[in-house]
Amino acid sequence: MEERTIIISSRDLVDHTVLTRRKNELSFKRDLLLRSGCTPEDMSIKVLCGELAQVESKLSPVAEKVGVADLVTVVPGRREIGEYTTKINQYSRAELDLTIRKKSGEAYELMRKRAELVKGNYERREDIARLVVMLNSLPRKDAEALAALVEEGQGSDVDVSFLPKEKQQELVNLVFRIGRPCSVFAGSFSLDKKKAESAELRPADEVSKLLPGGRRIWIDASKVAEFDSNEKELSSLLAKIQAKNAEKQARTLTEEESVYFDKIQGDYLAALSKRNELASGIDLKESVKVYKKGIPPAMQDPY
């Protein structure tokens, strides 16, 4: 008998987001070039198609896994993004191509505003993924109520008193990270700023940092100076390792140089470990078991 459930991890959701974005970017570039006069035989098109095939190969198993899961999802600004998309779709493809080249006009402004919302969600992809995993571990009606509240940015409070305090705090932290000031007031999750002043749980005092490559992480405010110092050490050690690696390609290192090389590599690994200690939830380890789509309600375990 086919399994009725599937395990979805925050890593699955992040990979799906990253690969889907890359696929859409490559497809857009390819199609725009083809509409501009290029042919499938042109080298630029062949290169794009080759890269697109690689991305699709990586995306396919992840998309299949995510696609069959009956997930409660969270897309901040989903309604606004949909409204912009509807308006943009009223223009012809030729009109949109022209406005992209000119970078002006009403359609361009619509695309720019939609892109800002989509970009913001992409930058917060890890915390959105963690939030989705967390919500899907809750009773369905509570998960849907919380997701709607977070997406809309307004609405009635949602009871979360059944959750352990640490889970309530995790929820508040994640929602705040994706741009919604919130709190737990009298056992309910709330976006009401007035209630936050006397709430029992408020977002942790964290500072957002970007790692090389653009990954966003969160640091306890009291540890920012320590984190910044460690990042400088990482950057310095990496430069030394790269320089010594270049030397190794050109000549054989002396025994003394080999000892030094081993030392800086060990120091680099220690600094990486320190980063992991200082960053809040840097590893994407969260996962949840959810039902596959199409499972009749009668077959599902009651909450």
C-alpha positions as CSV (number, residue, x, y, z in Angstrom):
1,M,0.0,0.0,0.0
2,E,1.3,3.5,-0.9
3,E,2.5,5.6,2.1
4,R,-0.2,8.1,3.1
5,T,2.4,10.5,4.7
6,I,5.6,12.2,3.6
7,I,8.4,13.9,5.6
8,I,9.0,17.5,4.5
9,S,12.1,19.4,5.8
10,S,12.9,23.0,5.9
11,R,15.9,22.1,3.6
12,D,13.4,20.7,1.1
13,L,11.4,23.9,1.1
14,V,14.5,26.1,0.8
15,D,15.9,24.0,-2.1
16,H,12.5,24.2,-3.8
17,T,12.4,28.0,-3.5
18,V,16.0,28.5,-4.7
19,L,15.9,26.1,-7.6
20,T,12.4,27.3,-8.8
21,R,13.7,30.9,-8.8
22,R,16.7,29.9,-10.8
23,K,14.6,28.0,-13.2
24,N,12.3,30.9,-13.8
25,E,15.2,33.3,-14.3
26,L,16.8,31.1,-16.9
27,S,13.5,30.4,-18.7
28,F,12.8,34.1,-18.8
29,K,16.2,35.0,-20.3
30,R,15.9,32.2,-22.8
31,D,12.4,33.2,-23.9
32,L,13.3,36.9,-24.1
33,L,16.3,36.2,-26.3
34,L,14.3,33.9,-28.6
35,R,11.6,36.7,-28.9
36,S,14.4,39.2,-29.7
37,G,15.6,37.3,-32.7
38,C,18.0,34.6,-31.4
39,T,17.6,31.0,-32.7
40,P,17.9,27.7,-30.8
41,E,21.2,27.2,-32.5
42,D,22.8,30.3,-31.1
43,M,25.5,29.7,-28.5
44,S,23.8,31.9,-25.9
45,I,20.6,29.9,-26.2
46,K,22.5,26.6,-26.0
47,V,24.3,27.7,-22.8
48,L,21.1,28.8,-21.2
49,C,19.3,25.6,-22.1
50,G,22.2,23.5,-20.7
51,E,22.1,25.4,-17.4
52,L,18.3,25.2,-17.4
53,A,18.5,21.4,-17.9
54,Q,20.8,21.0,-14.9
55,V,18.6,23.1,-12.7
56,E,15.5,21.2,-13.7
57,S,17.3,17.9,-13.0
58,K,18.0,19.1,-9.4
59,L,14.5,20.6,-9.0
60,S,12.5,17.6,-10.2
61,P,12.8,15.3,-7.2
62,V,12.3,18.2,-4.7
63,A,9.3,19.6,-6.7
64,E,7.7,16.1,-6.8
65,K,8.1,15.7,-3.0
66,V,6.8,19.1,-2.1
67,G,4.1,18.9,-4.8
68,V,2.4,15.8,-3.2
69,A,2.5,17.1,0.3
70,D,-0.7,18.6,1.6
71,L,1.0,21.6,3.2
72,V,-0.3,24.7,4.9
73,T,2.0,27.3,3.3
74,V,2.9,30.9,4.1
75,V,3.6,33.5,1.5
76,P,3.7,37.0,3.1
77,G,1.9,39.4,0.8
78,R,0.3,36.6,-1.2
79,R,-2.8,38.7,-1.9
80,E,-0.8,41.7,-3.1
81,I,1.5,39.6,-5.3
82,G,-1.6,37.9,-6.9
83,E,-3.2,41.3,-7.5
84,Y,-0.1,42.6,-9.2
85,T,0.2,39.5,-11.3
86,T,-3.4,39.8,-12.4
87,K,-2.8,43.4,-13.6
88,I,0.4,42.5,-15.3
89,N,-1.2,39.6,-17.2
90,Q,-3.6,42.1,-18.8
91,Y,-0.6,43.3,-20.9
92,S,0.5,41.5,-24.0
93,R,3.9,39.8,-24.1
94,A,5.1,42.3,-26.6
95,E,4.1,45.2,-24.4
96,L,5.8,43.7,-21.4
97,D,9.0,43.1,-23.4
98,L,9.0,46.7,-24.5
99,T,8.4,48.1,-20.9
100,I,11.3,45.9,-19.6
101,R,13.6,47.3,-22.2
102,K,12.5,50.9,-21.5
103,K,12.3,50.3,-17.7
104,S,9.4,52.7,-17.5
105,G,5.6,52.8,-17.7
106,E,2.7,51.5,-15.7
107,A,3.4,47.8,-16.4
108,Y,7.0,48.3,-15.3
109,E,5.9,49.8,-12.0
110,L,3.6,46.9,-11.4
111,M,6.4,44.4,-12.1
112,R,8.8,46.4,-9.9
113,K,6.4,46.4,-7.0
114,R,5.7,42.7,-7.3
115,A,9.4,42.0,-7.6
116,E,10.0,43.8,-4.3
117,L,7.6,41.6,-2.5
118,V,8.9,38.4,-4.1
119,K,12.5,39.5,-3.4
120,G,11.7,40.1,0.3
121,N,10.2,36.6,0.6
122,Y,13.2,35.1,-1.1
123,E,15.6,36.8,1.2
124,R,13.6,35.4,4.2
125,R,13.2,31.9,2.6
126,E,14.9,30.0,5.4
127,D,12.7,31.5,8.2
128,I,9.6,31.1,6.0
129,A,10.5,27.4,5.5
130,R,11.0,26.9,9.2
131,L,7.6,28.6,9.9
132,V,5.9,26.4,7.4
133,V,7.4,23.3,9.0
134,M,6.3,24.5,12.4
135,L,2.8,25.3,11.3
136,N,2.3,21.9,9.8
137,S,3.1,20.3,13.1
138,L,0.0,22.0,14.5
139,P,-3.7,21.0,14.2
140,R,-4.8,22.0,10.7
141,K,-7.3,24.6,11.7
142,D,-4.8,26.4,13.9
143,A,-2.1,26.2,11.2
144,E,-4.5,27.7,8.7
145,A,-5.6,30.5,11.0
146,L,-2.0,31.4,11.8
147,A,-0.9,31.3,8.2
148,A,-3.8,33.6,7.2
149,L,-3.0,36.1,10.0
150,V,0.7,36.2,9.0
151,E,0.0,36.6,5.3
152,E,-2.6,39.3,5.6
153,G,-0.8,41.2,8.4
154,Q,-4.1,41.7,10.2
155,G,-6.9,39.7,11.8
156,S,-8.1,38.1,15.0
157,D,-5.7,36.6,17.5
158,V,-5.1,32.9,17.4
159,D,-5.1,30.7,20.5
160,V,-1.7,29.1,21.0
161,S,-2.0,28.3,24.7
162,F,-1.8,24.6,23.9
163,L,1.8,25.0,22.8
164,P,4.8,24.7,25.2
165,K,6.2,28.2,26.0
166,E,9.4,27.5,24.0
167,K,7.3,26.7,20.9
168,Q,5.3,29.9,21.4
169,Q,8.5,31.8,21.6
170,E,9.8,30.1,18.4
171,L,6.6,31.0,16.6
172,V,6.9,34.7,17.7
173,N,10.6,34.8,16.7
174,L,10.0,33.3,13.2
175,V,7.0,35.5,12.4
176,F,8.9,38.6,13.5
177,R,11.9,37.6,11.3
178,I,9.7,37.6,8.2
179,G,8.5,41.1,8.9
180,R,5.4,40.9,11.2
181,P,5.7,42.5,14.6
182,C,3.9,40.1,17.0
183,S,3.5,38.7,20.5
184,V,1.7,36.2,22.6
185,F,-0.9,38.0,24.8
186,A,-3.1,36.1,27.2
187,G,-2.2,32.8,25.5
188,S,-3.0,34.0,22.0
189,F,-0.8,34.9,19.1
190,S,-1.4,38.5,18.1
191,L,-0.2,41.2,15.7
192,D,-1.8,44.0,17.8
193,K,1.0,46.4,18.6
194,K,-0.8,47.7,21.7
195,K,-0.9,44.2,23.2
196,A,2.8,43.8,22.7
197,E,3.5,46.3,25.4
198,S,2.2,44.0,28.1
199,A,2.5,40.6,26.4
200,E,4.0,37.7,28.1
201,L,6.1,36.7,25.1
202,R,7.7,39.1,22.6
203,P,10.3,38.5,19.8
204,A,13.8,37.8,21.0
205,D,16.3,40.7,20.8
206,E,18.1,39.5,17.6
207,V,20.1,41.2,14.8
208,S,20.0,40.1,11.2
209,K,23.3,39.4,9.5
210,L,24.1,38.5,5.9
211,L,26.8,35.8,5.3
212,P,29.0,35.9,2.2
213,G,26.7,34.7,-0.6
214,G,23.7,36.5,0.8
215,R,22.4,34.0,3.3
216,R,20.5,35.7,6.2
217,I,21.1,34.5,9.7
218,W,20.1,35.9,13.2
219,I,22.4,36.7,16.1
220,D,21.5,37.4,19.7
221,A,22.0,41.2,20.1
222,S,24.3,40.6,23.1
223,K,26.6,38.5,20.9
224,V,26.9,40.7,17.8
225,A,30.3,42.1,18.7
226,E,31.6,38.5,19.2
227,F,30.1,37.4,15.9
228,D,31.6,40.3,14.0
229,S,35.0,39.6,15.4
230,N,34.7,35.9,14.5
231,E,33.6,36.8,10.9
232,K,36.7,39.0,10.5
233,E,38.8,36.1,11.7
234,L,37.1,33.7,9.2
235,S,37.7,36.2,6.3
236,S,41.4,36.5,7.3
237,L,41.9,32.8,7.6
238,L,40.2,32.1,4.3
239,A,42.5,34.5,2.5
240,K,45.5,32.8,4.1
241,I,44.3,29.4,3.1
242,Q,43.6,30.5,-0.5
243,A,47.1,32.1,-0.8
244,K,48.8,29.0,0.6
245,N,46.7,26.7,-1.7
246,A,47.9,28.8,-4.7
247,E,51.5,28.3,-3.5
248,K,50.9,24.5,-3.2
249,Q,49.9,24.4,-6.9
250,A,53.2,26.1,-7.9
251,R,55.7,24.3,-5.6
252,T,56.1,21.8,-2.7
253,L,55.6,23.4,0.7
254,T,58.4,23.1,3.3
255,E,57.7,21.1,6.4
256,E,57.3,24.3,8.4
257,E,54.9,25.7,5.8
258,S,52.9,22.5,5.8
259,V,52.5,22.6,9.6
260,Y,51.4,26.3,9.3
261,F,48.9,25.3,6.6
262,D,47.4,22.6,8.8
263,K,47.2,25.0,11.7
264,I,45.3,27.7,9.8
265,Q,42.9,25.1,8.3
266,G,42.2,23.9,11.8
267,D,41.7,27.5,13.0
268,Y,39.3,28.1,10.1
269,L,37.2,25.0,11.1
270,A,37.1,26.2,14.7
271,A,35.9,29.7,13.6
272,L,33.2,28.1,11.5
273,S,32.1,26.0,14.5
274,K,32.0,29.3,16.5
275,R,29.8,30.9,13.8
276,N,27.4,28.0,14.1
277,E,27.2,28.4,17.9
278,L,26.5,32.2,17.6
279,A,24.0,32.0,14.8
280,S,20.4,31.1,15.8
281,G,19.2,28.0,13.9
282,I,21.8,28.2,11.2
283,D,21.3,24.5,10.3
284,L,18.1,23.6,8.4
285,K,17.2,20.5,10.4
286,E,13.5,21.0,11.0
287,S,11.1,18.5,9.5
288,V,7.5,17.4,9.8
289,K,5.4,14.4,8.7
290,V,2.3,15.5,6.6
291,Y,-0.4,13.7,4.6
292,K,-0.1,13.5,0.9
293,K,-2.7,15.4,-1.2
294,G,-5.8,13.5,-2.0
295,I,-6.1,11.5,1.2
296,P,-9.8,11.4,2.1
297,P,-10.6,13.2,5.4
298,A,-12.0,9.9,6.8
299,M,-8.6,8.3,6.5
300,Q,-6.8,11.1,8.3
301,D,-6.0,10.8,12.0
302,P,-8.2,13.3,14.0
303,Y,-6.4,16.1,15.8
